[in-house]
Amino acid sequence: MGLPAVFPLLLVIGGLLVPVVGGAVLLWVLIRGQRRMARAAGYASLSAYLRAAPQTDAEKQAAADMALKGLVICLLGLIFPPLLLVGLFPFFYGARKVAYTWMGLGLLDDARR
């Protein structure tokens, strides 16, 4: 069993593993970056940051950025299907935060404080 016989098998295994491992690494990088942003904004946890309506211009910009990153990852998911699932999370949370901003929900939270 020489290299020419094993090469097609390695191509198939590599073709399956590269998108899955790449998607996992991309998800890890996105989560790590979002946790860092949540801590910098003063939120107790990442989930509290994702649930909250954007208060400052920086948070609004981060929300739009997150939605666009998720959209780009979803579009890459058309080429590498595992990335589609990875891109749905930042797209959903980013788009939801942008929608909250458009509805003025961050302004309502400011009035309550």
Biopython code that builds the backbone (N, CA, C, O; Angstrom):
import numpy as np
from Bio.PDB.StructureBuilder import StructureBuilder

atoms = [
    (1, "MET", "N", (0.850, -1.171, 0.000)),
    (1, "MET", "CA", (0.000, 0.000, 0.000)),
    (1, "MET", "C", (0.899, 1.239, 0.000)),
    (1, "MET", "O", (1.296, 1.733, 1.055)),
    (2, "GLY", "N", (1.202, 1.716, -1.173)),
    (2, "GLY", "CA", (2.093, 2.861, -1.315)),
    (2, "GLY", "C", (1.333, 4.170, -1.268)),
    (2, "GLY", "O", (0.119, 4.202, -1.063)),
    (3, "LEU", "N", (2.063, 5.229, -1.459)),
    (3, "LEU", "CA", (1.487, 6.564, -1.418)),
    (3, "LEU", "C", (0.422, 6.773, -2.492)),
    (3, "LEU", "O", (-0.603, 7.380, -2.186)),
    (4, "PRO", "N", (0.599, 6.309, -3.734)),
    (4, "PRO", "CA", (-0.455, 6.514, -4.730)),
    (4, "PRO", "C", (-1.782, 5.854, -4.351)),
    (4, "PRO", "O", (-2.841, 6.355, -4.728)),
    (5, "ALA", "N", (-1.749, 4.760, -3.625)),
    (5, "ALA", "CA", (-2.990, 4.088, -3.231)),
    (5, "ALA", "C", (-3.666, 4.803, -2.065)),
    (5, "ALA", "O", (-4.893, 4.779, -1.962)),
    (6, "VAL", "N", (-2.908, 5.427, -1.203)),
    (6, "VAL", "CA", (-3.445, 6.086, -0.011)),
    (6, "VAL", "C", (-3.844, 7.539, -0.302)),
    (6, "VAL", "O", (-4.658, 8.111, 0.423)),
    (7, "PHE", "N", (-3.283, 8.129, -1.343)),
    (7, "PHE", "CA", (-3.515, 9.540, -1.641)),
    (7, "PHE", "C", (-4.997, 9.893, -1.799)),
    (7, "PHE", "O", (-5.422, 10.894, -1.222)),
    (8, "PRO", "N", (-5.813, 9.130, -2.548)),
    (8, "PRO", "CA", (-7.236, 9.490, -2.642)),
    (8, "PRO", "C", (-7.946, 9.441, -1.283)),
    (8, "PRO", "O", (-8.813, 10.268, -1.002)),
    (9, "LEU", "N", (-7.576, 8.479, -0.454)),
    (9, "LEU", "CA", (-8.173, 8.388, 0.876)),
    (9, "LEU", "C", (-7.806, 9.608, 1.724)),
    (9, "LEU", "O", (-8.652, 10.159, 2.428)),
    (10, "LEU", "N", (-6.548, 10.022, 1.651)),
    (10, "LEU", "CA", (-6.119, 11.208, 2.390)),
    (10, "LEU", "C", (-6.820, 12.467, 1.887)),
    (10, "LEU", "O", (-7.146, 13.355, 2.674)),
    (11, "LEU", "N", (-7.050, 12.544, 0.585)),
    (11, "LEU", "CA", (-7.774, 13.683, 0.018)),
    (11, "LEU", "C", (-9.202, 13.751, 0.537)),
    (11, "LEU", "O", (-9.689, 14.830, 0.876)),
    (12, "VAL", "N", (-9.870, 12.619, 0.601)),
    (12, "VAL", "CA", (-11.256, 12.586, 1.077)),
    (12, "VAL", "C", (-11.322, 12.947, 2.556)),
    (12, "VAL", "O", (-12.147, 13.764, 2.963)),
    (13, "ILE", "N", (-10.457, 12.340, 3.357)),
    (13, "ILE", "CA", (-10.455, 12.624, 4.794)),
    (13, "ILE", "C", (-10.081, 14.085, 5.051)),
    (13, "ILE", "O", (-10.702, 14.750, 5.881)),
    (14, "GLY", "N", (-9.077, 14.578, 4.347)),
    (14, "GLY", "CA", (-8.681, 15.979, 4.497)),
    (14, "GLY", "C", (-9.772, 16.929, 4.045)),
    (14, "GLY", "O", (-9.989, 17.968, 4.669)),
    (15, "GLY", "N", (-10.465, 16.585, 2.965)),
    (15, "GLY", "CA", (-11.556, 17.417, 2.469)),
    (15, "GLY", "C", (-12.722, 17.493, 3.434)),
    (15, "GLY", "O", (-13.450, 18.485, 3.454)),
    (16, "LEU", "N", (-12.904, 16.457, 4.231)),
    (16, "LEU", "CA", (-13.973, 16.471, 5.228)),
    (16, "LEU", "C", (-13.532, 17.147, 6.526)),
    (16, "LEU", "O", (-14.321, 17.838, 7.170)),
    (17, "LEU", "N", (-12.288, 16.947, 6.899)),
    (17, "LEU", "CA", (-11.809, 17.480, 8.176)),
    (17, "LEU", "C", (-11.504, 18.976, 8.134)),
    (17, "LEU", "O", (-11.735, 19.676, 9.120)),
    (18, "VAL", "N", (-11.000, 19.467, 7.032)),
    (18, "VAL", "CA", (-10.599, 20.873, 6.957)),
    (18, "VAL", "C", (-11.781, 21.813, 7.213)),
    (18, "VAL", "O", (-11.632, 22.724, 8.027)),
    (19, "PRO", "N", (-12.949, 21.652, 6.572)),
    (19, "PRO", "CA", (-14.061, 22.559, 6.887)),
    (19, "PRO", "C", (-14.573, 22.419, 8.321)),
    (19, "PRO", "O", (-14.946, 23.413, 8.944)),
    (20, "VAL", "N", (-14.594, 21.204, 8.845)),
    (20, "VAL", "CA", (-15.088, 21.004, 10.211)),
    (20, "VAL", "C", (-14.137, 21.637, 11.221)),
    (20, "VAL", "O", (-14.572, 22.357, 12.119)),
    (21, "VAL", "N", (-12.847, 21.372, 11.077)),
    (21, "VAL", "CA", (-11.862, 21.955, 11.993)),
    (21, "VAL", "C", (-11.811, 23.471, 11.809)),
    (21, "VAL", "O", (-11.714, 24.211, 12.788)),
    (22, "GLY", "N", (-11.874, 23.930, 10.573)),
    (22, "GLY", "CA", (-11.891, 25.372, 10.320)),
    (22, "GLY", "C", (-13.098, 26.046, 10.943)),
    (22, "GLY", "O", (-12.979, 27.134, 11.507)),
    (23, "GLY", "N", (-14.264, 25.413, 10.848)),
    (23, "GLY", "CA", (-15.466, 25.954, 11.475)),
    (23, "GLY", "C", (-15.356, 26.002, 12.985)),
    (23, "GLY", "O", (-15.791, 26.969, 13.610)),
    (24, "ALA", "N", (-14.778, 24.965, 13.577)),
    (24, "ALA", "CA", (-14.603, 24.935, 15.034)),
    (24, "ALA", "C", (-13.642, 26.032, 15.491)),
    (24, "ALA", "O", (-13.889, 26.698, 16.497)),
    (25, "VAL", "N", (-12.558, 26.218, 14.759)),
    (25, "VAL", "CA", (-11.595, 27.271, 15.105)),
    (25, "VAL", "C", (-12.237, 28.643, 14.949)),
    (25, "VAL", "O", (-12.041, 29.518, 15.792)),
    (26, "LEU", "N", (-12.997, 28.838, 13.885)),
    (26, "LEU", "CA", (-13.671, 30.111, 13.654)),
    (26, "LEU", "C", (-14.675, 30.404, 14.762)),
    (26, "LEU", "O", (-14.763, 31.539, 15.232)),
    (27, "LEU", "N", (-15.424, 29.407, 15.179)),
    (27, "LEU", "CA", (-16.384, 29.575, 16.268)),
    (27, "LEU", "C", (-15.669, 29.942, 17.564)),
    (27, "LEU", "O", (-16.126, 30.816, 18.301)),
    (28, "TRP", "N", (-14.554, 29.280, 17.844)),
    (28, "TRP", "CA", (-13.791, 29.569, 19.055)),
    (28, "TRP", "C", (-13.276, 31.012, 19.048)),
    (28, "TRP", "O", (-13.336, 31.702, 20.066)),
    (29, "VAL", "N", (-12.774, 31.460, 17.904)),
    (29, "VAL", "CA", (-12.259, 32.829, 17.791)),
    (29, "VAL", "C", (-13.386, 33.840, 17.981)),
    (29, "VAL", "O", (-13.205, 34.849, 18.662)),
    (30, "LEU", "N", (-14.553, 33.574, 17.380)),
    (30, "LEU", "CA", (-15.685, 34.490, 17.520)),
    (30, "LEU", "C", (-16.158, 34.577, 18.965)),
    (30, "LEU", "O", (-16.413, 35.671, 19.469)),
    (31, "ILE", "N", (-16.276, 33.441, 19.630)),
    (31, "ILE", "CA", (-16.745, 33.437, 21.021)),
    (31, "ILE", "C", (-15.740, 34.146, 21.923)),
    (31, "ILE", "O", (-16.129, 34.921, 22.798)),
    (32, "ARG", "N", (-14.466, 33.889, 21.718)),
    (32, "ARG", "CA", (-13.433, 34.535, 22.535)),
    (32, "ARG", "C", (-13.467, 36.053, 22.365)),
    (32, "ARG", "O", (-13.350, 36.794, 23.341)),
    (33, "GLY", "N", (-13.628, 36.510, 21.131)),
    (33, "GLY", "CA", (-13.703, 37.950, 20.877)),
    (33, "GLY", "C", (-14.939, 38.586, 21.489)),
    (33, "GLY", "O", (-14.875, 39.693, 22.022)),
    (34, "GLN", "N", (-16.069, 37.884, 21.412)),
    (34, "GLN", "CA", (-17.298, 38.416, 21.994)),
    (34, "GLN", "C", (-17.221, 38.461, 23.520)),
    (34, "GLN", "O", (-17.720, 39.402, 24.138)),
    (35, "ARG", "N", (-16.604, 37.455, 24.126)),
    (35, "ARG", "CA", (-16.430, 37.475, 25.590)),
    (35, "ARG", "C", (-15.568, 38.660, 26.015)),
    (35, "ARG", "O", (-15.851, 39.317, 27.017)),
    (36, "ARG", "N", (-14.530, 38.925, 25.255)),
    (36, "ARG", "CA", (-13.647, 40.054, 25.559)),
    (36, "ARG", "C", (-14.423, 41.366, 25.458)),
    (36, "ARG", "O", (-14.271, 42.244, 26.308)),
    (37, "MET", "N", (-15.248, 41.503, 24.430)),
    (37, "MET", "CA", (-16.043, 42.720, 24.266)),
    (37, "MET", "C", (-17.067, 42.866, 25.386)),
    (37, "MET", "O", (-17.308, 43.973, 25.867)),
    (38, "ALA", "N", (-17.675, 41.749, 25.804)),
    (38, "ALA", "CA", (-18.665, 41.793, 26.881)),
    (38, "ALA", "C", (-18.020, 42.247, 28.186)),
    (38, "ALA", "O", (-18.588, 43.061, 28.914)),
    (39, "ARG", "N", (-16.834, 41.721, 28.479)),
    (39, "ARG", "CA", (-16.132, 42.128, 29.699)),
    (39, "ARG", "C", (-15.741, 43.606, 29.636)),
    (39, "ARG", "O", (-15.845, 44.323, 30.631)),
    (40, "ALA", "N", (-15.294, 44.051, 28.470)),
    (40, "ALA", "CA", (-14.888, 45.454, 28.322)),
    (40, "ALA", "C", (-16.082, 46.399, 28.466)),
    (40, "ALA", "O", (-15.930, 47.527, 28.935)),
    (41, "ALA", "N", (-17.274, 45.936, 28.061)),
    (41, "ALA", "CA", (-18.476, 46.763, 28.171)),
    (41, "ALA", "C", (-19.091, 46.704, 29.564)),
    (41, "ALA", "O", (-20.033, 47.441, 29.855)),
    (42, "GLY", "N", (-18.567, 45.835, 30.430)),
    (42, "GLY", "CA", (-19.045, 45.783, 31.807)),
    (42, "GLY", "C", (-20.168, 44.797, 32.067)),
    (42, "GLY", "O", (-20.834, 44.886, 33.098)),
    (43, "TYR", "N", (-20.392, 43.868, 31.167)),
    (43, "TYR", "CA", (-21.445, 42.867, 31.368)),
    (43, "TYR", "C", (-20.904, 41.697, 32.175)),
    (43, "TYR", "O", (-19.713, 41.389, 32.122)),
    (44, "ALA", "N", (-21.794, 41.047, 32.927)),
    (44, "ALA", "CA", (-21.387, 39.932, 33.788)),
    (44, "ALA", "C", (-21.000, 38.700, 32.984)),
    (44, "ALA", "O", (-20.095, 37.963, 33.374)),
    (45, "SER", "N", (-21.676, 38.475, 31.869)),
    (45, "SER", "CA", (-21.397, 37.278, 31.071)),
    (45, "SER", "C", (-21.651, 37.575, 29.603)),
    (45, "SER", "O", (-22.198, 38.618, 29.246)),
    (46, "LEU", "N", (-21.245, 36.644, 28.766)),
    (46, "LEU", "CA", (-21.482, 36.782, 27.331)),
    (46, "LEU", "C", (-22.972, 36.742, 27.023)),
    (46, "LEU", "O", (-23.446, 37.489, 26.167)),
    (47, "SER", "N", (-23.714, 35.883, 27.709)),
    (47, "SER", "CA", (-25.156, 35.794, 27.446)),
    (47, "SER", "C", (-25.872, 37.086, 27.842)),
    (47, "SER", "O", (-26.817, 37.493, 27.167)),
    (48, "ALA", "N", (-25.439, 37.734, 28.918)),
    (48, "ALA", "CA", (-26.038, 39.018, 29.305)),
    (48, "ALA", "C", (-25.747, 40.080, 28.246)),
    (48, "ALA", "O", (-26.601, 40.915, 27.946)),
    (49, "TYR", "N", (-24.558, 40.047, 27.691)),
    (49, "TYR", "CA", (-24.189, 40.992, 26.634)),
    (49, "TYR", "C", (-25.021, 40.758, 25.376)),
    (49, "TYR", "O", (-25.476, 41.712, 24.745)),
    (50, "LEU", "N", (-25.220, 39.502, 25.012)),
    (50, "LEU", "CA", (-25.975, 39.197, 23.801)),
    (50, "LEU", "C", (-27.458, 39.512, 23.956)),
    (50, "LEU", "O", (-28.120, 39.843, 22.972)),
    (51, "ARG", "N", (-27.995, 39.416, 25.177)),
    (51, "ARG", "CA", (-29.414, 39.710, 25.411)),
    (51, "ARG", "C", (-29.692, 41.199, 25.484)),
    (51, "ARG", "O", (-30.801, 41.630, 25.166)),
    (52, "ALA", "N", (-28.724, 41.989, 25.890)),
    (52, "ALA", "CA", (-28.942, 43.415, 26.143)),
    (52, "ALA", "C", (-29.052, 44.206, 24.845)),
    (52, "ALA", "O", (-28.414, 43.889, 23.841)),
    (53, "ALA", "N", (-29.882, 45.243, 24.898)),
    (53, "ALA", "CA", (-29.962, 46.181, 23.776)),
    (53, "ALA", "C", (-28.714, 47.057, 23.801)),
    (53, "ALA", "O", (-28.240, 47.413, 24.880)),
    (54, "PRO", "N", (-28.171, 47.413, 22.637)),
    (54, "PRO", "CA", (-26.964, 48.245, 22.605)),
    (54, "PRO", "C", (-27.224, 49.614, 23.236)),
    (54, "PRO", "O", (-28.231, 50.258, 22.941)),
    (55, "GLN", "N", (-26.317, 50.051, 24.100)),
    (55, "GLN", "CA", (-26.467, 51.329, 24.799)),
    (55, "GLN", "C", (-25.634, 52.433, 24.159)),
    (55, "GLN", "O", (-26.117, 53.550, 23.973)),
    (56, "THR", "N", (-24.404, 52.129, 23.827)),
    (56, "THR", "CA", (-23.489, 53.153, 23.319)),
    (56, "THR", "C", (-23.301, 52.981, 21.814)),
    (56, "THR", "O", (-23.702, 51.978, 21.224)),
    (57, "ASP", "N", (-22.681, 53.987, 21.219)),
    (57, "ASP", "CA", (-22.387, 53.896, 19.790)),
    (57, "ASP", "C", (-21.427, 52.751, 19.496)),
    (57, "ASP", "O", (-21.532, 52.098, 18.458)),
    (58, "ALA", "N", (-20.492, 52.507, 20.410)),
    (58, "ALA", "CA", (-19.546, 51.400, 20.214)),
    (58, "ALA", "C", (-20.274, 50.058, 20.223)),
    (58, "ALA", "O", (-19.943, 49.172, 19.436)),
    (59, "GLU", "N", (-21.264, 49.900, 21.105)),
    (59, "GLU", "CA", (-22.035, 48.655, 21.139)),
    (59, "GLU", "C", (-22.892, 48.510, 19.887)),
    (59, "GLU", "O", (-23.062, 47.404, 19.374)),
    (60, "LYS", "N", (-23.430, 49.619, 19.396)),
    (60, "LYS", "CA", (-24.219, 49.570, 18.160)),
    (60, "LYS", "C", (-23.337, 49.176, 16.979)),
    (60, "LYS", "O", (-23.743, 48.390, 16.123)),
    (61, "GLN", "N", (-22.135, 49.727, 16.944)),
    (61, "GLN", "CA", (-21.195, 49.380, 15.881)),
    (61, "GLN", "C", (-20.788, 47.916, 15.991)),
    (61, "GLN", "O", (-20.682, 47.227, 14.977)),
    (62, "ALA", "N", (-20.561, 47.436, 17.203)),
    (62, "ALA", "CA", (-20.198, 46.029, 17.407)),
    (62, "ALA", "C", (-21.341, 45.106, 16.997)),
    (62, "ALA", "O", (-21.101, 44.019, 16.471)),
    (63, "ALA", "N", (-22.587, 45.531, 17.233)),
    (63, "ALA", "CA", (-23.741, 44.718, 16.844)),
    (63, "ALA", "C", (-23.832, 44.602, 15.326)),
    (63, "ALA", "O", (-24.053, 43.514, 14.793)),
    (64, "ALA", "N", (-23.663, 45.724, 14.633)),
    (64, "ALA", "CA", (-23.697, 45.681, 13.170)),
    (64, "ALA", "C", (-22.534, 44.858, 12.636)),
    (64, "ALA", "O", (-22.685, 44.113, 11.668)),
    (65, "ASP", "N", (-21.377, 44.995, 13.268)),
    (65, "ASP", "CA", (-20.198, 44.228, 12.875)),
    (65, "ASP", "C", (-20.436, 42.732, 13.058)),
    (65, "ASP", "O", (-20.076, 41.928, 12.198)),
    (66, "MET", "N", (-21.046, 42.365, 14.188)),
    (66, "MET", "CA", (-21.329, 40.956, 14.456)),
    (66, "MET", "C", (-22.318, 40.394, 13.427)),
    (66, "MET", "O", (-22.153, 39.269, 12.956)),
    (67, "ALA", "N", (-23.338, 41.176, 13.083)),
    (67, "ALA", "CA", (-24.314, 40.712, 12.096)),
    (67, "ALA", "C", (-23.660, 40.516, 10.730)),
    (67, "ALA", "O", (-23.934, 39.530, 10.045)),
    (68, "LEU", "N", (-22.804, 41.441, 10.337)),
    (68, "LEU", "CA", (-22.144, 41.317, 9.037)),
    (68, "LEU", "C", (-21.152, 40.163, 9.011)),
    (68, "LEU", "O", (-21.037, 39.466, 8.002)),
    (69, "LYS", "N", (-20.429, 39.953, 10.118)),
    (69, "LYS", "CA", (-19.527, 38.800, 10.184)),
    (69, "LYS", "C", (-20.313, 37.502, 10.055)),
    (69, "LYS", "O", (-19.903, 36.590, 9.338)),
    (70, "GLY", "N", (-21.442, 37.423, 10.753)),
    (70, "GLY", "CA", (-22.277, 36.227, 10.663)),
    (70, "GLY", "C", (-22.805, 36.008, 9.261)),
    (70, "GLY", "O", (-22.866, 34.873, 8.789)),
    (71, "LEU", "N", (-23.190, 37.090, 8.587)),
    (71, "LEU", "CA", (-23.686, 36.973, 7.217)),
    (71, "LEU", "C", (-22.592, 36.480, 6.280)),
    (71, "LEU", "O", (-22.842, 35.630, 5.426)),
    (72, "VAL", "N", (-21.386, 37.006, 6.433)),
    (72, "VAL", "CA", (-20.269, 36.565, 5.592)),
    (72, "VAL", "C", (-19.960, 35.092, 5.842)),
    (72, "VAL", "O", (-19.710, 34.340, 4.900)),
    (73, "ILE", "N", (-19.976, 34.680, 7.106)),
    (73, "ILE", "CA", (-19.711, 33.276, 7.422)),
    (73, "ILE", "C", (-20.813, 32.389, 6.852)),
    (73, "ILE", "O", (-20.534, 31.290, 6.372)),
    (74, "CYS", "N", (-22.067, 32.855, 6.900)),
    (74, "CYS", "CA", (-23.162, 32.082, 6.300)),
    (74, "CYS", "C", (-22.975, 31.952, 4.791)),
    (74, "CYS", "O", (-23.234, 30.893, 4.220)),
    (75, "LEU", "N", (-22.526, 33.026, 4.148)),
    (75, "LEU", "CA", (-22.278, 32.952, 2.709)),
    (75, "LEU", "C", (-21.129, 32.000, 2.399)),
    (75, "LEU", "O", (-21.169, 31.278, 1.403)),
    (76, "LEU", "N", (-20.100, 31.997, 3.256)),
    (76, "LEU", "CA", (-19.031, 31.012, 3.089)),
    (76, "LEU", "C", (-19.563, 29.604, 3.328)),
    (76, "LEU", "O", (-19.030, 28.631, 2.795)),
    (77, "GLY", "N", (-20.610, 29.503, 4.128)),
    (77, "GLY", "CA", (-21.235, 28.210, 4.390)),
    (77, "GLY", "C", (-21.872, 27.604, 3.154)),
    (77, "GLY", "O", (-22.124, 26.400, 3.117)),
    (78, "LEU", "N", (-22.134, 28.415, 2.145)),
    (78, "LEU", "CA", (-22.630, 27.855, 0.887)),
    (78, "LEU", "C", (-21.549, 27.027, 0.206)),
    (78, "LEU", "O", (-21.850, 26.094, -0.540)),
    (79, "ILE", "N", (-20.282, 27.373, 0.465)),
    (79, "ILE", "CA", (-19.161, 26.618, -0.091)),
    (79, "ILE", "C", (-18.781, 25.465, 0.835)),
    (79, "ILE", "O", (-18.601, 24.332, 0.389)),
    (80, "PHE", "N", (-18.661, 25.770, 2.134)),
    (80, "PHE", "CA", (-18.317, 24.771, 3.158)),
    (80, "PHE", "C", (-19.487, 24.668, 4.128)),
    (80, "PHE", "O", (-19.567, 25.467, 5.061)),
    (81, "PRO", "N", (-20.399, 23.712, 3.942)),
    (81, "PRO", "CA", (-21.631, 23.651, 4.732)),
    (81, "PRO", "C", (-21.487, 23.723, 6.253)),
    (81, "PRO", "O", (-22.382, 24.287, 6.883)),
    (82, "PRO", "N", (-20.439, 23.203, 6.897)),
    (82, "PRO", "CA", (-20.384, 23.361, 8.362)),
    (82, "PRO", "C", (-20.307, 24.820, 8.813)),
    (82, "PRO", "O", (-20.731, 25.142, 9.923)),
    (83, "LEU", "N", (-19.774, 25.703, 7.973)),
    (83, "LEU", "CA", (-19.668, 27.109, 8.352)),
    (83, "LEU", "C", (-21.025, 27.790, 8.390)),
    (83, "LEU", "O", (-21.180, 28.813, 9.056)),
    (84, "LEU", "N", (-22.004, 27.248, 7.693)),
    (84, "LEU", "CA", (-23.337, 27.839, 7.705)),
    (84, "LEU", "C", (-23.898, 27.837, 9.112)),
    (84, "LEU", "O", (-24.477, 28.830, 9.550)),
    (85, "LEU", "N", (-23.734, 26.739, 9.819)),
    (85, "LEU", "CA", (-24.233, 26.652, 11.189)),
    (85, "LEU", "C", (-23.454, 27.566, 12.125)),
    (85, "LEU", "O", (-24.029, 28.136, 13.052)),
    (86, "VAL", "N", (-22.160, 27.711, 11.895)),
    (86, "VAL", "CA", (-21.341, 28.594, 12.729)),
    (86, "VAL", "C", (-21.760, 30.045, 12.522)),
    (86, "VAL", "O", (-21.803, 30.817, 13.480)),
    (87, "GLY", "N", (-22.067, 30.421, 11.296)),
    (87, "GLY", "CA", (-22.409, 31.805, 10.990)),
    (87, "GLY", "C", (-23.785, 32.231, 11.435)),
    (87, "GLY", "O", (-24.048, 33.427, 11.557)),
    (88, "LEU", "N", (-24.673, 31.282, 11.682)),
    (88, "LEU", "CA", (-26.025, 31.641, 12.089)),
    (88, "LEU", "C", (-26.063, 32.319, 13.451)),
    (88, "LEU", "O", (-26.876, 33.219, 13.664)),
    (89, "PHE", "N", (-25.209, 31.913, 14.371)),
    (89, "PHE", "CA", (-25.238, 32.480, 15.721)),
    (89, "PHE", "C", (-24.858, 33.956, 15.750)),
    (89, "PHE", "O", (-25.624, 34.759, 16.282)),
    (90, "PRO", "N", (-23.701, 34.352, 15.199)),
    (90, "PRO", "CA", (-23.402, 35.791, 15.233)),
    (90, "PRO", "C", (-24.362, 36.603, 14.372)),
    (90, "PRO", "O", (-24.658, 37.755, 14.690)),
    (91, "PHE", "N", (-24.850, 36.013, 13.287)),
    (91, "PHE", "CA", (-25.798, 36.747, 12.453)),
    (91, "PHE", "C", (-27.091, 37.007, 13.213)),
    (91, "PHE", "O", (-27.621, 38.117, 13.164)),
    (92, "PHE", "N", (-27.606, 36.001, 13.915)),
    (92, "PHE", "CA", (-28.852, 36.163, 14.666)),
    (92, "PHE", "C", (-28.703, 37.212, 15.762)),
    (92, "PHE", "O", (-29.500, 38.147, 15.843)),
    (93, "TYR", "N", (-27.679, 37.058, 16.609)),
    (93, "TYR", "CA", (-27.530, 37.981, 17.731)),
    (93, "TYR", "C", (-27.170, 39.386, 17.265)),
    (93, "TYR", "O", (-27.650, 40.367, 17.834)),
    (94, "GLY", "N", (-26.339, 39.494, 16.250)),
    (94, "GLY", "CA", (-25.997, 40.815, 15.734)),
    (94, "GLY", "C", (-27.185, 41.503, 15.089)),
    (94, "GLY", "O", (-27.405, 42.694, 15.308)),
    (95, "ALA", "N", (-27.955, 40.765, 14.293)),
    (95, "ALA", "CA", (-29.134, 41.348, 13.648)),
    (95, "ALA", "C", (-30.181, 41.732, 14.690)),
    (95, "ALA", "O", (-30.866, 42.743, 14.537)),
    (96, "ARG", "N", (-30.309, 40.934, 15.746)),
    (96, "ARG", "CA", (-31.275, 41.256, 16.799)),
    (96, "ARG", "C", (-30.871, 42.542, 17.510)),
    (96, "ARG", "O", (-31.724, 43.379, 17.802)),
    (97, "LYS", "N", (-29.589, 42.708, 17.790)),
    (97, "LYS", "CA", (-29.129, 43.933, 18.444)),
    (97, "LYS", "C", (-29.317, 45.147, 17.528)),
    (97, "LYS", "O", (-29.682, 46.225, 17.996)),
    (98, "VAL", "N", (-29.071, 44.976, 16.234)),
    (98, "VAL", "CA", (-29.289, 46.076, 15.291)),
    (98, "VAL", "C", (-30.775, 46.425, 15.237)),
    (98, "VAL", "O", (-31.131, 47.602, 15.181)),
    (99, "ALA", "N", (-31.639, 45.418, 15.253)),
    (99, "ALA", "CA", (-33.082, 45.672, 15.252)),
    (99, "ALA", "C", (-33.503, 46.396, 16.531)),
    (99, "ALA", "O", (-34.346, 47.291, 16.480)),
    (100, "TYR", "N", (-32.933, 46.025, 17.668)),
    (100, "TYR", "CA", (-33.226, 46.726, 18.922)),
    (100, "TYR", "C", (-32.832, 48.193, 18.819)),
    (100, "TYR", "O", (-33.537, 49.073, 19.313)),
    (101, "THR", "N", (-31.714, 48.443, 18.180)),
    (101, "THR", "CA", (-31.262, 49.821, 18.016)),
    (101, "THR", "C", (-32.224, 50.595, 17.133)),
    (101, "THR", "O", (-32.564, 51.737, 17.438)),
    (102, "TRP", "N", (-32.665, 49.985, 16.042)),
    (102, "TRP", "CA", (-33.599, 50.661, 15.143)),
    (102, "TRP", "C", (-34.925, 50.954, 15.836)),
    (102, "TRP", "O", (-35.562, 51.971, 15.561)),
    (103, "MET", "N", (-35.339, 50.065, 16.734)),
    (103, "MET", "CA", (-36.592, 50.279, 17.450)),
    (103, "MET", "C", (-36.427, 51.250, 18.612)),
    (103, "MET", "O", (-37.419, 51.644, 19.225)),
    (104, "GLY", "N", (-35.211, 51.640, 18.926)),
    (104, "GLY", "CA", (-34.972, 52.574, 20.005)),
    (104, "GLY", "C", (-35.013, 51.952, 21.380)),
    (104, "GLY", "O", (-35.202, 52.664, 22.366)),
    (105, "LEU", "N", (-34.844, 50.647, 21.479)),
    (105, "LEU", "CA", (-34.935, 49.992, 22.782)),
    (105, "LEU", "C", (-33.803, 50.388, 23.705)),
    (105, "LEU", "O", (-33.991, 50.406, 24.921)),
    (106, "GLY", "N", (-32.654, 50.700, 23.184)),
    (106, "GLY", "CA", (-31.559, 51.167, 24.033)),
    (106, "GLY", "C", (-31.894, 52.498, 24.684)),
    (106, "GLY", "O", (-31.464, 52.767, 25.806)),
    (107, "LEU", "N", (-32.662, 53.339, 23.986)),
    (107, "LEU", "CA", (-33.068, 54.620, 24.554)),
    (107, "LEU", "C", (-34.037, 54.421, 25.707)),
    (107, "LEU", "O", (-33.997, 55.171, 26.682)),
    (108, "LEU", "N", (-34.909, 53.419, 25.611)),
    (108, "LEU", "CA", (-35.839, 53.139, 26.702)),
    (108, "LEU", "C", (-35.097, 52.672, 27.936)),
    (108, "LEU", "O", (-35.470, 53.034, 29.053)),
    (109, "ASP", "N", (-34.058, 51.878, 27.760)),
    (109, "ASP", "CA", (-33.267, 51.427, 28.902)),
    (109, "ASP", "C", (-32.543, 52.601, 29.559)),
    (109, "ASP", "O", (-32.372, 52.607, 30.778)),
    (110, "ASP", "N", (-32.116, 53.590, 28.777)),
    (110, "ASP", "CA", (-31.457, 54.766, 29.343)),
    (110, "ASP", "C", (-32.423, 55.576, 30.201)),
    (110, "ASP", "O", (-32.031, 56.113, 31.237)),
    (111, "ALA", "N", (-33.681, 55.668, 29.777)),
    (111, "ALA", "CA", (-34.673, 56.445, 30.520)),
    (111, "ALA", "C", (-34.991, 55.800, 31.866)),
    (111, "ALA", "O", (-35.334, 56.501, 32.818)),
    (112, "ARG", "N", (-34.881, 54.488, 31.957)),
    (112, "ARG", "CA", (-35.186, 53.786, 33.208)),
    (112, "ARG", "C", (-34.088, 53.953, 34.240)),
    (112, "ARG", "O", (-34.341, 53.808, 35.436)),
    (113, "ARG", "N", (-32.892, 54.250, 33.809)),
    (113, "ARG", "CA", (-31.753, 54.349, 34.742)),
    (113, "ARG", "C", (-31.714, 55.668, 35.430)),
    (113, "ARG", "O", (-30.823, 55.914, 36.244)),
]
sb = StructureBuilder()
sb.init_structure("model")
sb.init_model(0)
sb.init_chain("A")
sb.init_seg("    ")
for serial, (resi, resn, name, xyz) in enumerate(atoms, 1):
    if name == "N":
        sb.init_residue(resn, " ", resi, " ")
    sb.init_atom(name, np.array(xyz, "f"), 0.0, 1.0, " ", f" {name:<3s}", serial, name[0])
structure = sb.get_structure()
